[in-house]
């Protein structure tokens, strides 16, 4: 269920949003520029957007970069809501007791038949290689979804 040839269907987790907002020149920023170029289609849900807004307001997050101003964050979130495809109803497909906060990303990726879930979160990345019953269930329910870090994703997009 991929989009036009060459256009990947992606879900970015919260840390990708934070890194892109804080460090536009880094790998996460490059991943977001792919959306603006039309190379990828980003999917979001209301719970994900709410988490992004909440996390970008945390004092500790604001301290990671002097560029994280109220104006920049507002413009970044507006840019995402304009460019991303909002999915209003996302069925729950997997309980992930190791990190329940990751469930909205897993559920969204499955609901939209995403090609990639891009993250630096080790719990999410381990779903691709882990041997637990949860990892096996995840791979069965989301195949052919790949969970990759932003550097690997940028390499995949460059190859394809």
C-alpha positions in Angstrom: 0.0 0.0 0.0 2.8 2.4 -0.8 2.1 5.8 -2.4 3.6 6.9 -5.8 6.8 5.1 -6.8 9.6 6.4 -4.7 7.4 8.0 -2.1 7.8 6.3 1.2 5.1 6.2 3.8 6.6 7.1 7.2 5.9 7.6 10.8 8.4 9.6 12.8 8.5 9.2 16.6 8.5 12.1 19.1 12.3 12.3 19.4 12.6 12.9 15.6 10.3 15.9 16.0 12.3 17.3 18.9 15.7 16.7 17.1 14.4 18.3 13.9 13.0 21.3 15.7 16.2 21.8 17.7 18.9 20.9 15.1 17.7 21.6 11.6 21.1 20.6 10.1 21.1 17.1 11.7 19.7 13.8 10.4 16.3 14.4 11.8 16.1 17.8 10.1 17.1 16.1 6.8 14.3 13.6 7.3 11.8 16.4 7.7 13.1 18.1 4.6 12.2 14.9 2.7 8.5 15.7 3.5 8.8 19.1 2.1 10.4 17.8 -1.1 7.6 15.3 -1.5 9.9 12.3 -1.2 8.1 10.9 1.8 4.6 11.0 3.1 4.5 11.6 6.9 1.5 10.3 8.9 0.5 11.7 12.3 -2.3 11.3 14.7 -3.9 13.6 17.3 -2.2 11.8 20.2 1.2 12.1 18.5 0.7 15.8 17.7 -0.3 16.4 21.3 2.8 14.6 22.6 5.0 16.6 20.3 3.5 19.9 21.4 3.8 18.8 25.1 7.4 17.6 24.8 8.6 20.7 22.9 7.3 22.8 25.8 9.4 20.9 28.5 12.0 23.1 30.1 14.7 20.4 29.7 13.9 20.1 26.0 14.0 23.9 25.5 17.5 23.9 27.0 19.0 21.6 24.4 19.2 24.3 21.7 19.0 28.1 21.9 17.1 28.0 18.6 14.1 26.4 20.3 12.1 29.6 20.8 8.3 29.8 21.2 8.1 31.2 17.7 10.2 28.5 16.1 8.4 25.7 17.8 5.0 27.2 16.7 6.2 27.5 13.1 7.6 23.9 13.2 4.4 22.4 14.5 2.4 24.4 12.0 4.7 23.2 9.2 4.1 19.6 10.3 0.4 19.9 10.6 0.3 21.4 7.1 2.6 18.8 5.4 1.6 15.6 7.3 -1.4 13.4 6.7 -3.5 13.4 9.8 -5.1 10.0 10.6 -8.1 10.6 12.9 -8.9 7.0 13.9 -6.1 4.7 14.6 -7.0 1.2 15.8 -4.9 -0.3 18.6 -3.0 -3.3 17.3 -0.3 -4.1 19.9 0.2 -3.8 23.6 3.8 -2.9 24.2 4.4 -3.3 28.0 8.1 -2.4 27.6 7.2 1.2 26.7 3.5 1.9 26.4 4.2 5.4 25.3 5.5 3.9 22.0 2.1 2.3 21.2 0.6 5.2 19.3 3.5 5.2 16.9 3.3 1.4 16.4 -0.5 1.6 15.9 -0.2 4.4 13.5 2.5 2.8 11.4 0.4 -0.4 11.2 -2.8 1.5 10.4 -1.3 3.4 7.4 0.8 0.4 6.2 3.9 2.6 6.6 7.1 1.6 5.0 9.2 3.0 7.8 9.0 4.0 11.5 11.9 6.3 12.0 13.3 6.6 15.5 16.4 6.6 17.7 14.4 4.9 20.5 16.2 1.6 21.3 12.9 0.0 22.5 11.3 0.6 19.1 14.5 -0.4 17.2 14.7 -3.7 19.1 11.3 -4.7 17.7 13.0 -5.6 14.4 15.5 -8.0 15.8 14.2 -9.1 19.2 13.2 -12.6 19.9 10.5 -12.1 22.4 6.9 -12.9 21.7 6.0 -9.2 21.5 8.8 -8.6 18.9 7.5 -11.6 16.8 3.9 -10.4 17.1 5.0 -6.9 16.1 6.7 -8.1 13.0 3.8 -10.3 12.0 1.2 -7.5 12.4 3.3 -4.8 10.7 5.2 -6.6 7.9 6.9 -5.1 5.8 7.4 -2.1 8.1 11.0 -1.4 8.9 12.0 0.4 12.1 15.2 2.3 11.5 17.2 5.2 12.8 17.3 8.5 10.8 20.7 7.9 9.3 19.7 4.4 8.0 16.4 5.9 6.7 18.3 8.7 4.8 20.5 6.0 3.3 17.5 3.9 2.2 15.8 6.9 0.6 19.1 7.8 -1.2 19.4 4.2 -2.6 15.7 3.9 -3.6 
